[in-house]
Amino acid sequence: MALLGGISLNAQHESDSINENFNNPIITDKYTADPAAIIHDGKVYLYVGHDDPADDYNFYDLNEWLVYSSDDMVNWEEHPVPLKAKDFKWAVDDAWAAEVIEKDGKFYWYVTVHHDDTHPGKAIGVAVADSPIGPFKDAIGKALITNDMTTEYTGISWDDIDPTVWIEDNGQAYLYWGNTQLYWVKLKDNMIELDGDIQTVDLPHFVEAPYIHKKGDWYYLSYAYDFPEKTAYAMSKSIEGPWEYKGILNEVAGNSNTNHQAIIEFKGIDYFIYHNGSKPTKGGSYRRSVCIDQLFYNADGTLKRVQMTSEGISKLEE
């Protein structure tokens, strides 16, 4: 049997064949981060930030969001850039974490940007479109949440980031967000106005990246825990809490200080979508890549710890 570098040619061929099945990261031509996803008309639409720092720049540099779609969670189609930070005339930069949700045939995109000097600090805006791929436009011409609305809680300028939205069966929408402090507030039926006072939630080692999903009778609130970030989660029987902390869901994600997740069920399978810094070339904390692995539940509704893999999702089981 012929050998190549001490490895049989058969073994080398087998290794190459296995490597062809490595599907994480799912996007390899760009750096992508902070995933969010929705399901619409039998497709998954994935929304991500675009890490694009200069070669000699080592910090977060994102100026636009990207959108991809798939009907099998393996093959992803990229669509034209749907939204940029500069599309919000009151914002100066930073296309940070964002999330899209559909209501009454409209698609609302809640985003993190850096506000201009009229309201210094991070802010949350909302864009709207008639299609999940856009084009999106600023829905209200101003920020929905500004830093001066929450200074009594933290005194920092970056606590108003990472929005996640949930809509109850009765149509009542809730916005969760935060950094170092977790906030929530009801939204009016039009999805572009607050309905009531801002509330707070205290969770162990909360940093950022809250995400709400529901399975059966349980609501799940996952979030970035400590730093470098793991993902932890809490459970409740109500979207308004109280939330009971359950533990770690995902470990530090590869070569990345941050951890940001989306959780969906598609065609009967549960998925955990996240980013790490594993992309060859210059992947890392400021050049991240979105990955997907399956998510599993225990019989009591608690979540099994995510097993991050290089293989990712190879096919959608029917």
C-alpha positions as CSV (number, residue, x, y, z in Angstrom):
1,M,0.0,0.0,0.0
2,A,1.5,3.4,-1.0
3,L,2.2,5.9,1.7
4,L,2.0,9.7,1.5
5,G,3.9,11.4,4.3
6,G,3.5,8.3,6.5
7,I,-0.2,8.1,5.8
8,S,-1.7,5.5,3.4
9,L,-3.2,6.9,0.2
10,N,-6.5,5.2,1.2
11,A,-6.4,6.9,4.5
12,Q,-5.5,10.2,2.9
13,H,-8.5,9.8,0.5
14,E,-10.8,9.0,3.4
15,S,-9.6,12.1,5.3
16,D,-10.2,14.3,2.2
17,S,-13.7,12.8,1.9
18,I,-14.5,13.5,5.5
19,N,-13.2,17.1,5.2
20,E,-15.6,17.7,2.4
21,N,-18.4,17.3,4.9
22,F,-17.2,20.1,7.2
23,N,-20.0,22.6,6.9
24,N,-19.1,25.0,9.8
25,P,-18.7,27.9,9.3
26,I,-21.6,28.0,6.9
27,I,-20.4,31.1,5.1
28,T,-16.8,31.2,4.0
29,D,-16.4,34.2,1.7
30,K,-17.2,36.8,4.3
31,Y,-16.9,37.2,8.1
32,T,-20.3,37.0,9.7
33,A,-21.5,37.5,13.2
34,D,-24.5,38.0,15.6
35,P,-26.9,35.6,13.8
36,A,-30.7,36.0,13.9
37,A,-33.2,33.9,11.9
38,I,-36.8,33.6,11.0
39,I,-38.9,31.1,9.0
40,H,-41.1,32.3,6.2
41,D,-42.9,30.4,3.4
42,G,-40.8,27.2,4.0
43,K,-37.4,29.0,4.0
44,V,-35.1,30.1,6.8
45,Y,-33.8,33.6,6.5
46,L,-30.6,34.3,8.3
47,Y,-29.6,37.8,9.2
48,V,-26.0,38.6,10.2
49,G,-23.6,41.4,10.9
50,H,-20.7,41.7,8.5
51,D,-17.3,41.9,10.3
52,D,-15.1,43.8,7.9
53,P,-12.1,45.4,9.8
54,A,-9.0,46.5,8.0
55,D,-6.1,44.1,8.3
56,D,-4.3,46.1,11.0
57,Y,-7.5,46.9,12.9
58,N,-8.4,44.8,15.9
59,F,-11.8,45.8,17.1
60,Y,-15.4,45.4,16.0
61,D,-15.9,47.1,12.6
62,L,-19.4,46.4,11.1
63,N,-21.2,48.8,8.8
64,E,-23.9,46.6,7.2
65,W,-26.0,43.6,7.7
66,L,-26.4,40.7,5.3
67,V,-29.2,38.2,4.6
68,Y,-29.1,34.6,3.4
69,S,-31.8,32.1,2.8
70,S,-32.0,28.3,2.7
71,D,-34.6,25.6,2.4
72,D,-32.3,22.8,3.9
73,M,-30.0,24.6,6.4
74,V,-27.0,23.5,4.4
75,N,-27.1,25.4,1.1
76,W,-27.4,29.2,1.6
77,E,-28.2,31.9,-0.9
78,E,-26.9,35.4,-0.4
79,H,-29.2,38.2,-1.2
80,P,-28.3,41.9,-1.9
81,V,-27.2,43.9,1.1
82,P,-30.6,44.8,2.8
83,L,-29.6,47.4,5.3
84,K,-26.6,49.5,6.4
85,A,-26.0,51.5,9.5
86,K,-25.9,54.7,7.4
87,D,-29.5,54.0,6.3
88,F,-30.5,55.5,9.7
89,K,-29.8,59.2,9.2
90,W,-29.5,59.7,13.0
91,A,-26.8,57.0,13.3
92,V,-23.1,57.4,12.7
93,D,-21.9,53.8,12.4
94,D,-21.8,50.3,14.0
95,A,-24.1,47.7,12.4
96,W,-24.2,45.6,15.6
97,A,-26.5,42.8,16.6
98,A,-30.0,42.9,15.2
99,E,-33.1,40.8,14.8
100,V,-36.0,40.5,12.3
101,I,-39.6,39.5,13.1
102,E,-42.7,39.3,11.0
103,K,-46.1,40.8,11.9
104,D,-49.1,41.2,9.7
105,G,-47.1,40.8,6.5
106,K,-44.5,43.3,7.5
107,F,-40.9,42.5,8.5
108,Y,-39.5,44.6,11.3
109,W,-35.7,44.7,11.8
110,Y,-34.5,45.9,15.3
111,V,-30.9,46.9,15.1
112,T,-28.0,48.2,17.2
113,V,-26.2,51.3,16.0
114,H,-24.2,54.2,17.4
115,H,-26.3,57.3,17.7
116,D,-25.0,60.8,16.6
117,D,-24.2,63.4,19.2
118,T,-27.9,64.3,19.8
119,H,-28.2,61.1,21.9
120,P,-24.6,59.8,22.4
121,G,-24.1,56.1,22.8
122,K,-25.5,52.9,21.5
123,A,-29.2,53.0,20.4
124,I,-31.8,50.6,19.0
125,G,-33.5,51.5,15.7
126,V,-36.2,49.7,13.7
127,A,-36.4,49.3,10.0
128,V,-39.4,47.8,8.0
129,A,-39.9,46.0,4.7
130,D,-42.6,44.1,2.8
131,S,-40.2,41.2,2.2
132,P,-37.8,39.2,4.4
133,I,-35.0,40.2,2.0
134,G,-35.9,43.9,1.9
135,P,-35.4,46.5,0.9
136,F,-35.6,47.8,4.5
137,K,-36.0,51.4,5.4
138,D,-36.0,53.3,8.7
139,A,-39.5,52.9,10.1
140,I,-39.7,56.0,12.3
141,G,-36.8,58.3,11.4
142,K,-35.4,58.2,14.9
143,A,-34.2,55.7,17.5
144,L,-36.6,53.5,19.4
145,I,-34.3,53.2,22.4
146,T,-31.6,55.8,23.2
147,N,-28.9,55.6,25.9
148,D,-30.4,58.4,28.0
149,M,-33.5,56.2,28.6
150,T,-31.5,53.7,30.7
151,T,-28.6,55.7,32.3
152,E,-30.2,55.3,35.8
153,Y,-29.4,51.6,35.6
154,T,-25.8,51.3,34.4
155,G,-24.3,54.8,33.7
156,I,-22.6,53.3,30.6
157,S,-23.1,54.3,27.0
158,W,-23.3,50.8,25.5
159,D,-26.0,49.1,27.5
160,D,-28.7,49.5,24.8
161,I,-27.6,46.8,22.4
162,D,-28.7,43.4,21.1
163,P,-32.4,43.6,20.7
164,T,-34.6,40.4,20.6
165,V,-38.3,40.5,20.0
166,W,-41.1,38.1,20.8
167,I,-44.8,38.3,19.8
168,E,-47.4,36.5,21.9
169,D,-50.3,34.6,20.3
170,N,-52.6,37.5,21.2
171,G,-50.3,39.9,19.2
172,Q,-48.6,41.6,22.1
173,A,-45.0,42.2,21.3
174,Y,-42.1,42.4,23.7
175,L,-38.6,43.8,23.2
176,Y,-35.6,42.5,25.3
177,W,-32.1,44.0,25.0
178,G,-29.1,45.1,27.1
179,N,-25.5,44.9,28.1
180,T,-24.5,44.4,31.7
181,Q,-28.2,45.0,32.5
182,L,-31.1,43.1,30.8
183,Y,-34.1,45.2,29.9
184,W,-37.6,44.6,28.5
185,V,-40.6,46.6,27.4
186,K,-43.9,46.0,25.6
187,L,-44.3,47.3,22.1
188,K,-47.5,48.8,20.7
189,D,-49.4,47.0,18.0
190,N,-47.6,49.1,15.3
191,M,-44.3,47.6,16.5
192,I,-42.6,51.0,16.4
193,E,-43.6,52.5,19.7
194,L,-43.0,51.5,23.3
195,D,-46.0,50.6,25.4
196,G,-45.3,51.2,29.0
197,D,-42.2,51.5,31.2
198,I,-38.9,49.8,30.7
199,Q,-38.4,46.8,33.1
200,T,-35.3,45.0,34.2
201,V,-34.3,41.4,34.7
202,D,-31.4,40.2,36.9
203,L,-29.6,37.0,35.7
204,P,-26.3,35.6,36.8
205,H,-23.3,37.1,35.0
206,F,-25.5,38.6,32.3
207,V,-23.3,40.4,29.7
208,E,-25.4,40.8,26.4
209,A,-27.0,38.9,23.5
210,P,-30.4,38.0,25.0
211,Y,-32.5,35.8,22.8
212,I,-36.1,34.6,23.4
213,H,-37.7,31.4,22.0
214,K,-40.5,29.1,23.1
215,K,-41.0,25.3,23.1
216,G,-44.2,23.9,24.3
217,D,-45.3,25.8,27.5
218,W,-41.7,27.0,28.3
219,Y,-40.2,30.3,27.4
220,Y,-36.4,30.3,27.1
221,L,-34.1,33.3,27.6
222,S,-30.6,32.6,26.5
223,Y,-27.8,35.2,26.8
224,A,-24.0,35.8,26.8
225,Y,-22.6,34.8,30.2
226,D,-19.4,36.3,31.7
227,F,-16.3,37.1,29.5
228,P,-15.0,35.5,27.4
229,E,-18.6,34.7,26.7
230,K,-20.4,31.4,27.2
231,T,-24.1,31.1,26.5
232,A,-26.4,30.5,29.5
233,Y,-30.1,30.3,29.7
234,A,-33.2,30.7,32.0
235,M,-36.7,29.4,31.7
236,S,-40.2,30.8,32.5
237,K,-43.8,30.0,32.0
238,S,-44.4,33.7,31.1
239,I,-42.7,36.0,28.7
240,E,-42.6,38.6,31.6
241,G,-40.9,36.1,33.9
242,P,-39.9,35.4,36.6
243,W,-37.0,33.7,34.9
244,E,-35.2,30.8,36.6
245,Y,-31.6,30.4,35.7
246,K,-30.8,26.9,34.4
247,G,-27.1,26.9,33.5
248,I,-24.6,26.9,30.6
249,L,-25.9,26.1,27.2
250,N,-22.8,26.8,25.0
251,E,-19.1,27.0,25.9
252,V,-16.7,29.7,24.7
253,A,-17.1,29.5,21.0
254,G,-13.7,28.8,19.4
255,N,-11.4,31.6,18.8
256,S,-13.9,34.3,19.8
257,N,-14.5,36.4,22.9
258,T,-18.2,36.8,22.1
259,N,-21.0,34.4,21.9
260,H,-24.3,35.3,20.1
261,Q,-27.1,32.8,19.4
262,A,-30.3,32.3,17.5
263,I,-32.5,29.3,18.1
264,I,-35.1,28.0,15.7
265,E,-37.1,24.9,14.9
266,F,-37.3,24.1,11.2
267,K,-39.1,21.1,9.7
268,G,-39.2,19.4,13.1
269,I,-35.5,19.8,14.0
270,D,-34.1,22.3,16.5
271,Y,-31.1,24.4,15.6
272,F,-28.6,26.5,17.5
273,I,-27.0,29.2,15.3
274,Y,-24.0,31.0,16.7
275,H,-20.7,32.5,15.7
276,N,-17.1,31.6,16.4
277,G,-13.7,32.7,15.1
278,S,-12.8,29.6,13.3
279,K,-12.6,30.8,9.7
280,P,-9.1,30.1,8.3
281,T,-7.1,33.2,7.3
282,K,-7.7,35.8,10.0
283,G,-10.7,34.5,11.9
284,G,-10.9,35.6,15.5
285,S,-12.8,37.8,17.9
286,Y,-13.3,40.6,15.4
287,R,-13.5,38.4,12.3
288,R,-16.2,36.0,13.2
289,S,-18.1,33.3,11.3
290,V,-21.6,31.9,11.7
291,C,-22.1,28.2,12.4
292,I,-25.0,25.9,13.0
293,D,-25.4,22.8,15.1
294,Q,-28.4,20.9,16.4
295,L,-30.1,21.7,19.7
296,F,-31.6,19.0,22.0
297,Y,-34.1,19.1,24.9
298,N,-34.3,17.0,28.0
299,A,-37.6,15.4,28.9
300,D,-38.3,18.0,31.6
301,G,-37.8,20.8,29.0
302,T,-34.3,21.8,30.0
303,L,-31.7,22.2,27.3
304,K,-28.8,19.9,26.6
305,R,-25.5,21.6,26.3
306,V,-24.7,22.4,22.6
307,Q,-22.0,20.2,21.0
308,M,-20.2,22.6,18.6
309,T,-18.9,20.7,15.6
310,S,-16.9,21.3,12.4
311,E,-19.3,19.0,10.5
312,G,-22.3,21.2,11.4
313,I,-25.5,20.3,9.6
314,S,-24.8,17.9,6.7
315,K,-28.4,17.3,5.6
316,L,-31.9,18.0,6.8
317,E,-33.5,14.8,8.0
318,E,-37.0,14.2,6.7
